[in-house]
Amino acid sequence: MRNTLLIILLLAVNTIVYSQNQLSGTITDANSGEPVFSASVYFPQLEKGTMSDESGKFTLRNIPDGTYKLIISSIGYTTLNREVKIPSEDINIDLNPSAIEMEEVIVSTPFHQLQSENVMKVERQSISELNKKGAINLSDGITQIAGVESITTGVGIGKPVIRGLSSNRVLVYTQGIRLENQQYGDEHGLGISSKGIGSVEVIKGPASLLYGSDAIGGVLYLNPERYAEAGETNAALESDYFSNTLGYQASLMAKTSGEKLKFLARGSYAAHSDYKDGNETRVTNTRFNEKDLKAGIGFQDKNYKADLRYNFNRSEIGIPEEIGLQSKDKEPMLPFQEIDNHVLSLDNKFYFPNSSIDFKLGYQFNDRKEFEEHHDHEGHEEHEEHEEEADHEEEHSEEADASVEPALEMHLETINYNLKYNLPKLGNFETIAGIQGMYQTNTNFGEEILIPDAETLDFGIFATTHYHLDNWDFQGGLRFDTRNLETSTFQTEEAEIIEGIDRSFNSINAALGAKYHFEQKFIARLNLASGFRAPNLSELTSNGNHNGANRYEIGNPDLENEQNFQVDLELEWRNEHFEAFANAFTNNINNYIYINPTGQTIEEEPVFQYEQANANLYGGEIGVHIHPHPLDWLHLESSFETVTGKLNSGGYLPLIPANSLTNTLRIELEGGNTFTEKYTFVRLKNVFDQNNPGRFETETNGYSLLGAGIGTVLKVNNVQLDLNLSGTNLLNKTYISHLSRLKQDGIFNIGRNLIFSANISI
């Protein structure tokens, strides 16, 4: 199957040489008439762009015939959006100075618009900005986005939570395809390094219309870093040091682009010791390391574009059980996970005079292994408390090395396809129709079987349209999905026979949204959307001791689709001095699937079984951003987020984040011949008590965390050096997050952590 797909991918990279169109122009300041240097000029429909030179001039080549939206943006100016008909004469563009921060094109929604133009509100953050604020890894970084949190197991494992929903209810997209890496469990990490990711976009709420099953809670869309500009060659070396975990991270990148062909490669490595809590105690076996390789080949001619990307990630992550051995070692002890993840994707775009076709193919191979102590050394527990620390550490290392055979090993292979047709524009209507599908197999190789061998087949068909007026925009769509899931009969460790299942799940979903904007100051959005999620393999068929989750799980083969309906209202106001937003939502979910303790134990582990009931979540986010003109360098930001989740039959949902308030003071200075950018910030995050725990949870006390950072950019000729120093939990507080999976053992979260980053690029 892999060889067949590879041949298909390679054969797809073909094109015909066409005559060239090009667009040239000059960008100037509307007030002074001076040229604007390094302005971004971008065709979102073509995913093609460039930067203006020191004279404000730019040239884009190999542009197909037709009418396209052109986005011109630069720091300190209002982002400009205009339509350009190709072929075209040279154009002159005037940008108006503005204190409002530069807008970016949103990729995760279908029509590739600016944030202010989107009918659906989408949060967007560059990974570099998240890292500057002290993120240890990708799952930690996304928690800085309002409405997004993370279920954690130490600092090495994190699962995104969007407005109280997590696991299979949040769909992750990378390289333009849905990420499939056995993400059903909250003890699994993302399996993606932040290095080589350009930005992250977050859709809050059901996005089944665009993405199908599993997008019931939202979408985390990861945009890969871009290729070099045409005619340029770039290289970069990035390095980070983390004081708390004695961790280090290094990444080396090189990329080059001609007029048609583009190449990119990046290799990264990270290693961390056990983290220290606020009491200076190391939490045993929270250590982890990660190897990551990303590569890409791009081709673009007048009427065809191809982007072939590959990502390999290997993560070795310790599974903490209790605080014991105090060690600075970076190799995981038993028990630990070893996860290999391969992602191969090909994005084909065919451009016609007034329409286009986007055809994405993806192949993924996920190899998940879990190693446990009792498979190699039966008497480990007996001598644990009688050895010296150094000897104890050595024994654990030897045990890990001796674990030739994993207790649990599962291979997940997935083929994705996504075909979209952008129909010719009809008046003010833009319309997209498409089909999506997935074929997936799960195969067991280990001694333990948590979920059986299985095959999954998905198919979906959808259409969505956007209608534009001067002050109003409307967007709606309809979608049908079907999923067939077939599993094999298997035998548990207790010799119980679990019969295979053969089930189909179908759903029809719709979405309707409206946006009203007054000038560029006031925006109101109202979105109504339904979504669905078919129960996953773990929920339907699991029957075994899940070491990573510290429980015995029993599935329910009679589970039905989760089906939800969400109402989302969003208001924004902004001018040159002030921005404010308020988001409110209510999300009703029928047949909500949750895991519930039975009160029994098997193999000394508590037994949990999957059940269903109707549920409701509601809440929202509010915030302000003050940037008083002419003090454009000063930024005061404040945001508050809240979510409540309840079962209609009574009681609260588990794993709902506590309410929080975050206040940030930022100072950003531009200009200078050598130190071209300077910034500093102070951030205080107040997390309130969580007094509404789920059935098997306990209440969690609130806490406050202080963070700060400083950085600058040093430019000498063509060499740029970025220096950043940031700190989190600077007061070294001892606290426990409600979403920490170590909470049940009374283990504190990470204490004070200083991060120093030095990145050099040419």
Secondary structure as GFF3:
##gff-version 3
##sequence-region A 1 762
A	DSSP	alpha_helix	2	12	.	.	.	ID=ss1
A	DSSP	beta_strand	22	29	.	.	.	ID=ss2
A	DSSP	beta_strand	40	43	.	.	.	ID=ss3
A	DSSP	beta_strand	48	51	.	.	.	ID=ss4
A	DSSP	beta_strand	57	61	.	.	.	ID=ss5
A	DSSP	beta_strand	66	73	.	.	.	ID=ss6
A	DSSP	beta_strand	80	86	.	.	.	ID=ss7
A	DSSP	beta_strand	91	95	.	.	.	ID=ss8
A	DSSP	three_ten_helix	115	117	.	.	.	ID=ss9
A	DSSP	beta_strand	122	126	.	.	.	ID=ss10
A	DSSP	alpha_helix	127	132	.	.	.	ID=ss11
A	DSSP	alpha_helix	138	141	.	.	.	ID=ss12
A	DSSP	three_ten_helix	142	144	.	.	.	ID=ss13
A	DSSP	beta_strand	148	153	.	.	.	ID=ss14
A	DSSP	beta_strand	157	162	.	.	.	ID=ss15
A	DSSP	three_ten_helix	167	169	.	.	.	ID=ss16
A	DSSP	beta_strand	170	174	.	.	.	ID=ss17
A	DSSP	beta_strand	177	178	.	.	.	ID=ss18
A	DSSP	beta_strand	197	204	.	.	.	ID=ss19
A	DSSP	alpha_helix	208	211	.	.	.	ID=ss20
A	DSSP	beta_strand	218	224	.	.	.	ID=ss21
A	DSSP	beta_strand	233	242	.	.	.	ID=ss22
A	DSSP	beta_strand	247	257	.	.	.	ID=ss23
A	DSSP	beta_strand	261	272	.	.	.	ID=ss24
A	DSSP	beta_strand	288	300	.	.	.	ID=ss25
A	DSSP	beta_strand	304	318	.	.	.	ID=ss26
A	DSSP	beta_strand	336	351	.	.	.	ID=ss27
A	DSSP	beta_strand	356	371	.	.	.	ID=ss28
A	DSSP	three_ten_helix	373	375	.	.	.	ID=ss29
A	DSSP	alpha_helix	380	383	.	.	.	ID=ss30
A	DSSP	alpha_helix	389	402	.	.	.	ID=ss31
A	DSSP	beta_strand	408	422	.	.	.	ID=ss32
A	DSSP	beta_strand	429	444	.	.	.	ID=ss33
A	DSSP	beta_strand	454	468	.	.	.	ID=ss34
A	DSSP	beta_strand	472	487	.	.	.	ID=ss35
A	DSSP	beta_strand	490	491	.	.	.	ID=ss36
A	DSSP	beta_strand	497	498	.	.	.	ID=ss37
A	DSSP	beta_strand	502	518	.	.	.	ID=ss38
A	DSSP	beta_strand	522	533	.	.	.	ID=ss39
A	DSSP	alpha_helix	537	541	.	.	.	ID=ss40
A	DSSP	beta_strand	543	546	.	.	.	ID=ss41
A	DSSP	three_ten_helix	547	549	.	.	.	ID=ss42
A	DSSP	beta_strand	551	554	.	.	.	ID=ss43
A	DSSP	beta_strand	562	574	.	.	.	ID=ss44
A	DSSP	beta_strand	578	602	.	.	.	ID=ss45
A	DSSP	beta_strand	605	626	.	.	.	ID=ss46
A	DSSP	beta_strand	634	647	.	.	.	ID=ss47
A	DSSP	beta_strand	660	670	.	.	.	ID=ss48
A	DSSP	beta_strand	675	687	.	.	.	ID=ss49
A	DSSP	beta_strand	703	716	.	.	.	ID=ss50
A	DSSP	beta_strand	719	728	.	.	.	ID=ss51
A	DSSP	three_ten_helix	743	745	.	.	.	ID=ss52
A	DSSP	beta_strand	753	761	.	.	.	ID=ss53
###
